[in-house]
């Protein structure tokens, strides 16, 4: 949630939060990077108090961890975190999409379908990072009408955490992209035909689970421990 001052401008804590988070998401602050409060405060021309508040928020989101005798660091990445985040996102996104479905407009559905058509066309010259970005927008459109703001916030947190954990899962499992597109069409069909909410929720949850299973299977086949990959 964005915090503002009486004048409507972002508070210092919000500015610090936005700046630090941007550094993490763009990998300017990579996993393991030590966050020195005094240095950040100096760069932002503010005291350490709002910086400390911002870092606490980031810790709650899982992007920052505190180590004894070390301080705050950008969270490290491992396969277990990725699995938990995907499982959590499947549950949250499934619920948000199901609640959103009955409120979606014809324009929303047309936009989502066009995004999936673009994803399908991109399979010919596959770019994992571009596919991931369009894929994210597709799911954002499907969930955009969810009336539960708290649920929306939780979905956003998991999306951002997943982006931190892995730039593009499809870099590792490009063969999964075709199946993902087909599953998108199935989800769209359910929404367009006014299928029961639990059917929509189940389809979205299974869609996320299928990607996770495919990824974990690929890592097991190559006997590699999941690591962060940059594009």
Secondary structure by P-SEA (a helix, b strand, c coil): cccccccccccaaaaaaaaaaaaaaaccccccccccaaaaaaaacccaaaaaaaaaaaaaacccccccccccccccccaaaaaaaaaaaaaaaaaaaaaacccccaaaaaaaaaaaaaaaaacccccaaaaaaaaaaaaaaaacccccaaaaaaaaaaaaaaaaaccccccccccaaaaaaaaaaaaaaaaaacccaaaaaaaaaaaaaaaaaaaaaaaaaaccccccccc
